[in-house]
Amino acid sequence: MKYRGLKIIPFAFLTILLQYAPSLAQDTLDSLLHTLPETCESLMKERGWPSLSVAIVHDQDIIFSRAFGFSDIENRSPATTRTIYRAGSITKVFAATMLMQLAERGVVGLEDRLDRYLPQYRPHSDLTDPRPTTLRQLASHTSGLPLDAGINFWHYYSNFLWVVLKGQLDLTWYVSKDELLSSLPTVKLEHIPNEYSHYSNLGFQLLGMALEKAAGKPFEEYIKANILEPLRLSSSGFRLTEEQRSRLAVGYVYLEPNFDRYLAPEWELGCAEYSGGLCTTPEDLARFLAFQFAEGEKGKNPILSADGRRRLRSPQSIPSPGTEESYGLGWGVYRLEKYQCLGHSGSHFGFFARMEALPELKLGIALMTNAVYPQGYIGPEKLLTRILLEKFIPLVETKEPEVSFHTGDMDLARYAGLYEVAGGYAQAEVKIENRQLYLSLVQQPDFNELFLPVGPHRFCFASDPEKNPMLFFSVGKKGKVTGFRFLSYNFKNKK
């Protein structure tokens, strides 16, 4: 199994970390990791959370994993890194991963119509062009469906009353799968499909039901067998074992005006299991993020190709008005500084979770707590994940050295020679004249251009004031120039 080598690295083994992540500066990293617990505890207290569990991953290594506070306040049970929390809507990212798996295996198509799998789905619409609902639309929140089905209104209403009456009420739960399916002819599209993303729990509930029908296996069983177990997410699941349940944190709800603490009701998810039923730990979520970063040999895993993972995080719509966030398949997609950022939150009465990742830096964070504030947000407005990510970004950025490359500093003769495109459709010659490099095309003698070095094995047109590299040489293990890339074509050295 490719992910057995995933490491959880305590402070005492920073030298091992540096072996795997040489771009991190030891003194700066050591200082940051030393102060990180204090930062987490301070922010936890500002928010009033009873516990906070955090895991940070860089490439394939968990570089930080700590838990603070209490998983059970009444019994003074300390939270640990093995404490399990409800992940809420983070489940949607796993459902989208299931969709992409089945698509890669040819079981479903991303543009398959939903009614192919759920014939009960016959939505009403006042739109002039109500296009058929597809699996891709459901996974990207572009189906035009409402937040939830009308039949689940009384669940939301009872949540409201539970808050107003401060817990003195039995909740009305989400309806069952069969009850939801029977209500589908009453569903009405509220937005134009494929225009903007409009978040829909209903969409993911229908997606999960369609996928389990296509797979011929219950949704939670499929996720366990094809995602959780292959990635060794041993503390995650929908149907917790007795041992796992013993590690499940007690959930708390904090209500205004004084943010008094109330014991959260035990959830019975019903059809919401498809959109929010996963239980897990930050360490397991960090392992899931590590899987997003895997490349090369580490990327040859049994659950999803690198191309499939890229498609999951490719934006499927323009950002909704007033926001900078769009959706890929399952993932929220936005910018953090100059990088693409993936993220998703999840909450239930009693629990909140958040994970974010910067694929370009192979940096990710997951946090979970056993508290929720349904009437508002307490503490700093900025997400804690964002605060921590921004601390680590400077340490994992790989910046090219600002060095001026001069012909006199380089052995240009090594690049000279004849090159050709596969099949011989185009030939090129690299010549060195007056200690400068020229590229000519055999079939087009008028093309004989001077190129200037702008970095190791990279050259730009001499006439380009921006110095954008256009000629990229490749070098073998013994230092021999094996070819170059020009205009997106690879030329092989004929030597």
N, C-alpha and C positions, 0 to 999 in steps of 0.2 A: 504494500500500500504506500503510495507516494507521500502521504502526509504524516507518516509516523515520525518523521524527523522534525516536525514542527516543535519549536522549543519555547518554553516559558522561562524567561531569563531573569533571575533575581539580581539585585544590585551587586552581589559578590562575584558575578560572572560577566562583568562588562567587557572583559578582554575577549570572551567568547563572542559576545555581540559584535565587537569590532571586527572579528574575523569574518563574520557574515555580512556586516554592513559597514564597509570601510569608509563610506562617505560621512559617517557620523564622527564628529570630533570628540575624543574621549573626555577632555576636561569639561567641555560645554555640556555634553550629554550627562556626565556624572553629576554636574551641578544641577541640571534640570531634573533628573530623576530623583535627586536628593530632596529637592523642594516640592516635587509633585504631590506627595501625600499631604503636605500642609495646604497646598492649593486646593486639593479635592475636599479636604475636611472643611476648609473655610467656606467654599462655595456650597457644600452640603448644608452647613449651618445657616448660611444666608437664605437658602431656599426652604429650610426647615424639614429637610428629608430625614426620615428615621434611619435610612441606610443608603449607601451609595457603593456600587461595585463598578469598577472601571478596568478595561483592558485595552491596551494600545499595541498595534501590530505594525511591524515594518517588514515588508516582503514576506518571508515565511517564518518570521520570529516574533513571538509575543514579547515585547521589550518591557512591558509594564503591566502588572495585574495585581490589584489591591481591592480590598473591601473595607468599608468603614461603617460604623454605626451598628444598628440592631435589626436583624431580620424579624424579631418578635420582641416588641418593646415590653409587653407585660411579663414575659418570662426572661427578659434581659439576655436573649440569645444573640450573640454577636453574628453579624453577617460575615461570610467568608467568600472566597472566590468560587466556592462550589455551591453557594446559595442560588436557588433557581427562582426566576421571576417570570411573570407573564409578559410576553413580548408584544401582544396586541397586533397592530397592523404591520409590524415588521414581517409577519407571516406572509404578506403579499409578495415580498421579494422571493420567498421560497416557492410560492405558487407560480410566479413568472418563470422561475428557473425550471420548474416542472414542465411548463408550456414549451420552453425552448428545448428541453431534453426530448420531449415527444415529437417536436418538429424536426429535430436533427435525426431522429430515428424513423421518420416517415410515418408516424402514427397519426399526426395531425398536421395541418398547414396553418400558418399564422393568419392567413386570410380566409380560413374556413368560416362559414356562417354558423352562428351560435345555434340556430334552429335545426341544424344538421344533427346536433347532439341533444338538444332540449327542444323537442317539437312543441312543447307547451308555450314556448316563448313567441308571443305574437303582440308586440308592443303597439300601443296607439301613438299617434304623432300628429301634431298640427303643422309640421314642417312641410315645405313644398317638395323637399327632396330627402325623404327619410330612407337613407341607404341602409342596406342590411347590416346588422350588428355582427362583427367579426371577433375572433379570439384576440387578435392584436389590439383592437379597440378596447376590449375589456381590460387587457393587461396594461394599457397605457392611459386609462381613464379618458379616452376620447370617444366613447360610445354614445355620449349624450344622455346616459341614464342618470336618474336622480341619486342622491346620496344613499338612500335606502328605499326598500319597497314600502308601499303604503300599508301593507299588512303589519309592518313593524312599528307603526306610529306609536302604539301603546307602550312599547318598550321605552321609547324616548320620553314619552309623557311620564311614565313611572320613574324614570331617572330624575326628571325635573322635580317631581313631588318628593322623591327620596331626599334630594338636596334641601328643598324648602322645609320639609318636616324633620330634617336632621336625622335621617336614618330610621324614622318611626313608620316604616312601610315595607311591605314585601314587594320586591320588584316583579314586574312583568317581563319575562325573558324574551329573547329572540324566538321567533317561531321555528318549528322544525323544518328540515329540508323538504319534506312532502307538503307541508302547509305553504311554504314559499313557492314551490313549483305549481301548486294549484292556483296560486294568486297571479301567476305570470300574465294571463290574458288581460289583467287590469293595469299592468305597468304602462307608463307613458313616458316617452322621451321628452326631456326638458331642454336639451341643448342640441345644436347642430353637430352631428358626428364629424370627427376628424378636423375640427377647427381649433378648439382649445381643449386643454385637459380640465375636466371637472371631476373632482375626486368622488369615487363611488364605491362604497362597501358592497352594494348590490352587485356591481359589475364583477367584483372578485368572487363573490359567493356563486354567481352563475358560472364564472370561469372555472372555479374548483369543481363544481358539479359536472360541467361538460368534460373536463379533463379526466376525472375519475371514470366517467362512462367510456371515454375513448381508450383509457388505459386498462379497463377491465379490473380495476382494483380500487378500494376505497382511498380517498384523498390522503388521509393521514398515514395509511399503510404504505402508499406509494412514496410519499415524502421521506418516511423513515428508511425504507429499503433502498431508495435511489439517490438520496441526498445526505441525510443525517448519518447513516451508517458508513457509507464510503468515505465521508470526510471526517469520520470519527468524532462526531458531535454527540458524545455519549450522555451528556446532561440535558439533551433536548428531546422534545416530543410533544404529542398531543394527548396521549393516554399515558400519564405518568405511572411508573411502577411504584410499589410501596416505598422502596428506598428513595426514589426521586421525590416522591411526595413529602417525605420527611425533611427534605431540603428546601421545599417551597416556602418562600417568605410569606409572612402575614401581611396583607395589604391594608393600607390606611387611607382615609379620605379626610382632607382638611377643609373645613367650611368657614365662611365668613359669618360674622364680622371679625371674629378674633382668631380665625383659623384653628378652631378647636378640632381635636382629633377624634375621628370615629372609625370603628372597625368596618372595613369594606365588606359588602355582602359577597357571599360565595357565588361565583358566576356559573351559569348554565348556558353555554354559548348557543346551542341550537345551530341554525344555519350560519351564524357568524363564525363558526369554527373555520370555515374556508377563508375568511378574511382577517381573522385575528386570534386563532386558537393555539398558536405555538407557545410553549414554555421553554426557557433556555437560560443560559448564563452569558455574561459578557465574554468570557473566554471562548465559549463555543461560537459566539458571533464573530469574535476575532479570527477564529480558524476559518469561518465562512468567508471573511474578508480576505484572508491569506490566499484562499482558493481563487479569488478574483484576480490576484496579482501574479499567479504562477505562470511561468514561461519555460520554454525549452523542455528539458527532461521533467522538471517539476510540473510543467503544464500538461504533460501527457497523463491525464487523470481519467478515471472511468465515467465521470458524470457530465461533462460539458466541454466542448471545444473552446479554444481561445476566440474563434470567430463568433461562437454563440454568446460568449460573455460580452464581447464588444457590442453585439446587437442588442443585448439586454440594456446596455447603458447608452444607446444611441437615442437622442431625443426624437419623440414621435409627433410632437406638435410644437407650435410656437408657445412661449410663455403666456399664461393667462393674463388678462389685463390687470395691472397693478402689482404684478409679481415678476420675479426674475427666474422663477422655477418652471421647468417643464417636466415631463415624465418620459423616461425610457419605458422599458417593459418592467413594471414593478418598481424600479428605482425612481426617486426624485433626482433630477439632474439640474445643476446650476453651477455658478462659478464661485470659487473661493480664491481671492487674489487672482492670479493668472491661470489657475488650474481648474479643470473640470472636477466637480465634486459630486459624489453620489451620496444619497442619504435617505433615511426613512425613520419615522418615529412610530411609536405605538403606545397606546394607553388603554387601561381598563380602570374601573373603580378600584383604586388601591395600588395601581402600578403605572410606571412610566418607563419607556425605553427609547434609546436613540442610537443609531449607528451611522457613521459617515466615513467616506473613503476618498482618497485622492489617488486614482489609478496611476497617474503619471509619476508620482513619487512613491508608489507602493506603500502608502501610509494610511492606516485606518484606526478608528476608535469606536468602542462600544461601551455604553454605560446603561445601567439599569437601577431602578430604585423601587421601593415598596410604598410609594405615596403618590397621590394625585390631588390637584387643586381644581375641581370642576368649575369654580366661579371666577377663576382668574389665575394669574401667574405671579408667584412670589419670588423675590430675589432678582439678581441681574437679568436683564432682558435677553442678553446674548446667550445662546445655547452653550452649555458647558462643553459639549463636544467641539464646538468652534473655538472656544477659548484654548483648549488643550491642543487642537490641531495647529493653531497658529503659533504656539510655542515650539512645536516640533518642525514646522516647515523649513525654517532656516537651516536646521541641522541635516536635513535629508536632501536638500536641493543640490543638484550637481551642476555647478556653474563652470563653464569653460574658462580657462585662464585667459585673461586679457593680454595676449602676447602678439606683437607684430611679427609676422613671418616674412622673412626676406629671402630672396633667391640665394643669397650668399650663405644662408644658414642651412640650406637643404641640398641634398644630393639629387638634383633634378635628373641626372643621367639615368637613374634607375627607372624613370617613367617612360623613357624613349622606347619606341618600338611600333610594330604594326598590330592592330587590333581589329576584330570584326564581330558583328552581330551573329548570333546563331543562324546557320543557314547561309551565311555569306552575303546577305542582302545589303549590308552596308559595311564598308571598311574605313578605318581611320588610321592616321599616322601621327604619332607624337614625336616632335623634333625639339631639340635643344639648340637654340641659336643665340649667341652672345649672352649665355647664361640666363636665358629666358625660355619659357615653355610655350610651344605653339602646337595647336591641334588642327589638322587638316582632314578633310573628307575626300577619299580617293575618287568617289563618283562625282563630287562637286569641287573641282580644283579651285574655284573662286573662294571657297571657304577655307581660310587659313588664318586662324585667329590666335592672338596672344592671350594667354591666361596667367593670372597672378595668384600666388598662394595666399590663402586666407586661414589656413589651419592644416593640421596633419592630413595629408593626402587629399586636400580639398582646394579647388581653384575657382576663381571667378573670372568673367570676361574683364579684360583690362579696361574696357570702356565703361564698366558699370560703376557709377559713383557710390552705390549702396553696398558694393562688394558682396553680393549674394552668391554663395557657392553654386556652381552649375556643373562642375566636373568633379566626380568623386572616384578616386582610385581605391581599389581593394588590394590588400597585401596578405600573402599567405604566411604560414607559421614561420618559415625561414627568412621572412623579410622580402621575398620576391613579389614584385607587382604582378598580380594575376589578371587584372582587367580594370575597367572603369565603367561608370554609369554616366550617361549623358542623355538629356531629354527623356529620362525614364527608361532608356534602353541600356542593356548591359552589353559591353564590348569585351570580348575575351582576348587576352594577350596571345598572339600567334607564335611566340618564341617556344 
